[in-house]
């Protein structure tokens, strides 16, 4: 009886935690990181809807180093997934041998989750400000310079081109697009890139204002823009159809993201799919967010996360946001040299696609200079244009390096 009790105690994770701490120190560090991210998500409310799930998935996958359970996530199965040689296998092998988080991760690997997230985003997005002021499309495009500048910086830092493209997408401030691109090009970095993307999205109100103030004068920040013209229902219905056709023909690789985004928006604007629109906005978004967060977090193992490359990714992520913010502001300043109706350069910073947070930051900074100025709807134009722009940029990179 005593021996059985001893055997049971030896089988517990507590015994492995204290008995093999030296062997699994990396997993212990990742558990601490997961707890820190949970604190950020819950206490500081940094993108809590996804960050809490990612952190908990990270906690689960790293606890297996001490519990010995095989019911969650198997790095070795995915390392062999669709590879070459005797030990390669496919989804059937994952379903036969994998655990809970392996099953959920299939939705990431097949890029189902990011596309479904885009359906929900489309159902919640109003493209009216962009249609009313087409020039804001240029500002959204200019903000994507952060993606390509970061890509070149990562190549300079000796990252493989596929990894550099995946890291660069962080500059789009669009978590689902970053996950979609990384899953396609370099899934080994999915955990660090997802954590960086969503952490920096939450930090937009901290990162952007200093850059905005540095690149603009007080007079520019106080510019009052003319009210946007009303947009007809017909225009709002035609817009998602036209964008889908144009992008599908221009960048076929971006079609899954753009198509899902515009389908959700068409449900919203058509007025005849109210039930589907509400489902996309609520139930679908909530369910997919749960699956996406926990399965992405599962990839953040000690072997994948505790590398010098992770620190480089975090550094390049901030650089991507900064360059993207600057790109939109500088183009707005350049446009003012040739246009009669001046553009407040602050709305250019909203070209990064953190919707609607970046637009709110433009509004907040502008009102500090001119309390009677209301830039929110003007900033929403570049903001939603940034969503389209980051998806197109992802499609371009996937086409080039996929």
N, C-alpha and C positions, 0 to 999 in steps of 0.2 A: 504493500500500500504506500509506504513512504517513497519507494522508488517511482511509482506512478505519479505521485504528487510532484516529485523532483523533475520527472520528465515533462510534466505539464508546465511547470515554471520555466524550464529551459526552452519550451516551445513558444513562450510569450514574446511579444515584441519588446517588452521591458528588458528581458534578459539579453536580447540581441542589441538593444540600444546601448546598454552599458558594457556589454561584453565585447561588442564589435564596433565601438565608436570610432576607433582608429581606422578601421577598414572603410567605414561609411561616413566619414566626416563631411564629404561633399553633400550627401543627402541631408545631413543635419543642418548644414548651412542653408540649403534650399528650403527646408522647413521653416527656418527663421525668416528667410526672405518672403515665404508665403504668408507667414503671420504678419509681417510688416505690410505687405500689400493688402491684407484683410483690414488692417488698421487704417490704411489710406482710404480704402473703399468705404468702410463703415463710419469711421470717425471724421475723416476729412471730406468724404463724399466725392472722391476722385473717380468719375465714371463708374459708380457703384454697380450699375446693372450688369456690366461685363467684368469689371475688375474683381468683384467678390467671387464670381464663378471661376475666373481664371486662377485666382489665388487658391481657392479651395481644391480645384483640380491639381494644382501644383502640390498642395499639401498631401493629397491622396497618393499621387504617383511616387512621391519621395518617401512616404511612410512604408511603402512596400519593401524598401531596403532593410527595414528592421522587423517587418512582420513575416516576410517570406511568402506572402500570399501571391497567387498567380491569377487572381480574379479581376484585376483592374487593367493595367496597361503594360504592354510588352514591347520595349524598345527594339529588341532583337527581331521580332516578327516584322516590324516596319522597316528595319534595316535591310531585311531580305526581300521586302515586297517588290515584286515584278523585276527583280534583279536578274543578273546573268549567272549561269552556272548551276551546279547541282542542287543548291539549297534555295533557289528562287521560288516564289509562290505568289498567289494572287488573292483576291478578296475571299474566295472560298476557304483558303487556308486560315485567313484572319478570323472568319466566322466560326471555323471549327476549333481553333486553338486559342483565340483571343479572349480577353475579359471585357467587362462592362465598358471601360473607357476606350478600348480598341474598337468596339462596335460604334460608339458615338463618334469616334475620330474618323470613321469612314465618311461621314457627312462633310468633314473638313477636307479630307483628301480628294473627294469627288467634287468639291467646291459647291455642294448643295447649300450649305448654311449661309455663306456670304451672299449668294444670289437671292435666297429667300429673305434675308435681311434687307436687301435692296428693294424687294417688293413692298415691304413695310415702310421703308423710307420714302419710296415714291408715293405711297398712299397718304403720307403725312406732309408732303412737300407742296408748296404753292410756287409754281414757276411764273406767276403773274409779274413780279418785279423784274425778272429777267426778260420776259416778253415785252414789257412796257419800255425797258431801256436796254436794247440789244448791245449797247456798248459795254455793258457790264460783263458780257461774255468774254470780252478781251481781257478784262481784269481777272476773271477766273482762270483764263488760260495763262496769264502772266504769272500767277501765283504757283503754277505747276513747274516753274523753272527750278524750284527747290528740289523737285524729284530728280531732274536730270543733272543738276549741279552736284547733288549728293551721290548720284550714280558715278559720276566722273571722279569724285573724291574717294569713293570706296575702291574704285579700280586702282587709283593711285596708291591706296593703302594695301594693295595686293589681294583684295578679295576677288574670288572668281566672278566673272561677269554676271552669272545668274544670281549670285548672292548680292552683288552690288545693286542689281536691278530691284531685288526684293527689299533691300534696306532703303533705297531711294524712295520707294512708294510711301514710306513713313512721312515724307514731306507733304503728301497730299492731305494729311490730317484726316484720313478716312480708314478706320480700323478694318471694316469688312474687305475693302479693296486691298489693303496690305496683306490680310490673311489669304485672300484669293490669289494674289500674285505669288506670295511665298509658297503656297501649296503647289502651285504650278511649276515654279522655277527652282526653289531651294528649300524644301520642307525641313531640312536639318536645323534651320534657324527660325522656325515658326514660333517657338516659345519666346525667345528674346525679342523678336520683332513685334509680336503681338503685345507683349508687356510694354515695350517702348512706345508703340503707337498709341495705345489707350492711355498710358500715363501722361504722355505729352499732350494728347487731346484734352485731358482734364486740366492741364497746366496752361492752356491757351490764354486765360486771363492774366497769367503771370508772365508768360514769355513775350506776348505781343506788344503790350503798351510801351515798354522802353524802346523797342524798335520803331514803333509808330511815332513817338515823340522825337526820336533822334533824326528821322528822315523828313519831318515836316516842320513848318514854322507855325507859330501860334495863329497867324492870319489864315494859313491854309486849313488848319484844323477847325476854324470857325466858319468856313464857307457853308452857306445855306443853299441847298439844292432845291430846284423846283419840284413841286409835287409830281408824282408819277401819273401818267394817263391811265384811265380805266381800261382794263383788258376784258374783251368780250368772252363769253363762254365758248364760242366757236374757236377762237384763237387758242384757248386753253385745251380744247379737245384735239385740235389739229397738231399742236406742238409736240406731244409725246410720240405721235405717229411719224411725223416728219423727222424728228431726231433719231428714232429707232432705225428708219430706213437709211438715213444718211450715215450714221455710225456703222451700221451693219455692212454697208458697202465700202466705207472708208477703212475701218479697222475691224475686220471680222472677229478678231480675238476678244474684242471688248463687247461683243453682242450679248453674251449671257448677262453681264452686269447691267448694261444700258437697257437691254430688253426688259429685264425684271423691274428696274427702276421705273421705266416708262409705263409698263403694264399697271403697276400699282397706282401711278399718277392718273392714268386713263380711267381706272375704276373710280378714282376720286372725282375727277372733273366731269365725267360723262353724266353723273347724276342718276344712272340707272342700275348701278351695282353697289348700292349703299351697304348691303349686308356683307358683301365680299370686302369692301373697303374697310369697314369696321373690324372685320376678322383679321385683315392684313395689318391694320394699325395696332391691334391689341393681342388677340390670342396667338396669331402666327408669330409676331415679333417676340412675344414673351417666351414661347416654347423654344424657338430657334436660338434665342439669346442664352437660354439655360444650357442647351446642348453645345452651342459654340464655345461658351466660356469655359465650361468644365473640361471639354475635350482638348481645347487649345492649351489650357493649363497643364494637362497631363503630359504634354510634350516637353515641359520645362524640367527635365531631369538634370541631375548634377552634371552628367557627362555632356549634355548639350548646352547648359547654361554657364557653368563655371569655367569660362575661357576668356582669354584676352580679347577675343573677337566680340564678346558681349559688351565689354566696356567701349570698344570702338563703335558698336552699333548704337549704344546710348548717346555717345558724343555726336555721331553723325546724324542721329535723330533730331537733336536740338538744332544742329546746323541746317538741316532740311527745313524745319519750321521757320527758322530765321530768314533763310534765303527766300522761301516762298512768300513770307509776309512782306519782305522788302521788294520782291518782284512786283507784286500787285500795287504797292504804294508808288513805286517809281514809275510804273506805266501810267497811273492816274495823273501824276505830276507832268509827265510827258504829254499826255492828251490835253492838258490844260493850256499848253503852248499853242494849240491849233483850234481849240473849240471856244465858242462864244459863251455857252452855258458851262460854267466851271464845275468840275467834279471835285468833291471833297476827297482828298487822297486817302483819308482814313478808311473809306469803303473798300479800297484796294486790298487792304489787309484781310478782308473777309473772303478773299479768293481761295484761301485754304478751306477745305470742305468740312470743317467741324461745324455742322449745322445744328442749331442756330447760334452756337456759342460765339463763333468768330464775329457774326453780325452784331451780337449784343456788346461785344468788346468795342467795336467801332462806334456804336451808339454811346457807350459809356464814356469813352475818351473824348468824343466830339462834344458831348454835353458839358464836360468840365470846362471847355473853352467858351461855349456858347449855350447856356441853359435852355434857350428857346429853339435849339436846333434838334431835329429829329431825323436821324440817319438810318434807323433800323430797317425800314422797308427798302431804302436805297441800297443798303449793305446786303440785304437778302439776295439781290440780283447776282453779284459776284459770288456769294456764298453757295447758292444752288448751282451756279455755273461751275464752281470748283468741284462739286460732286461729279458732274459730267466730265470735266477736264481730267480729274484723277483717274476715272474709269477708262477714258481714252488713252491716257498715258500708260496705264497698266496694260492695256491691249497692245500698244506699240511695243513695250518691253517684252511682253510674252511672245509676240510675233518674232522679235529679233533674237531672243535668247531661249525660247521654249523648245 
